[in-house]
């Protein structure tokens, strides 16, 4: 008979497994197995199955866990609380600069696994759609303030803004081109402002 520690959904154990999985992925990357998370959390592999079902369930839950631990909701609120649309744009790019390195290890695993798992593919697309929704809201505000550059629609501007700040672009600029987080925030903000916002 399983111990109470292994009861499905028990919050303390669930949190411990998620934190252990996050740490394992940061060290092992895509090689991380359910057994690695279980060992670090001090539970059996069966306990991980009871809480999350499979690796897909664990990774999907981990994304939500990261966002909660890192305060993503508050960070997004900071974007929307800006005094103007252009300031919101700057804050949004700064958010990507700060947040991306903190979740990069898990994002890499999720991106790679999506091609092999429909559930993870759906989770990744949902996350990407959420990112674009924030970009669209900022572009809509810029347009309402009469500062969206001529020739751009809100949707087209949102598509460009969101695409330029995708993890792949951040990874290329920081890891391959050597940009610092500060350079990324400043250069991407300048590019988007010059392209999309009327001074």
Steps between C-alpha positions, in 0.01 A plus 500: 500500500651838399593742774300825540795677342406340170132594496409632157509879489641550852632860472827469692616192311382642168699820560808303600485290184459806278791679663714188469408463132596862436838452665558173314425662164736788572777246559413219255292673232301279264655187655291552814279201585212461741736294714737799529222724631382227735847442644562871562156540658555200725194313372445190290454514124148370563430811706591717200259298284225539762539877502562571132421190296806509275791716385266713291281573801803584711643744244165668446454547874859619532437791263215622720713445811785711358268786408354499850838481675649775285198728536412522132152637569645793695762563232233515229294734718804728515493515119133593489536759778737711291401865443500461121498237229859568404610463861302176518693383193831573672386318815386202297839462333671544837276223635622266227862595574459422869272198475650307208825391667310382809286254303734421211590147610137392523400686183767310306365165622141601432579623149686181413236269648207668326585322173462163667202565728165653404422606856829689530448651156162632616653632823775678309256657252282614788800668658599667174143620441507652848820687418351634179186614684715722722676646196168565330363679805803729502471573128130566537576755770761668280244518218233644733747771598546582130864396498500185288721565195331548164444181301475272802191328631481399865518132407796539264688708757426242768625221272831680441547598864422153630713324238805715564488410870448125463742274694688409181587865432596564863718187495676600178574854613615420852665161461641529148548875455594567861244768582444571868148521640537879506610512136214272402242718675640825362559383142171314457304788652673746268431281198131456583447865588669622180301252291157516659457813711457861391704740714 
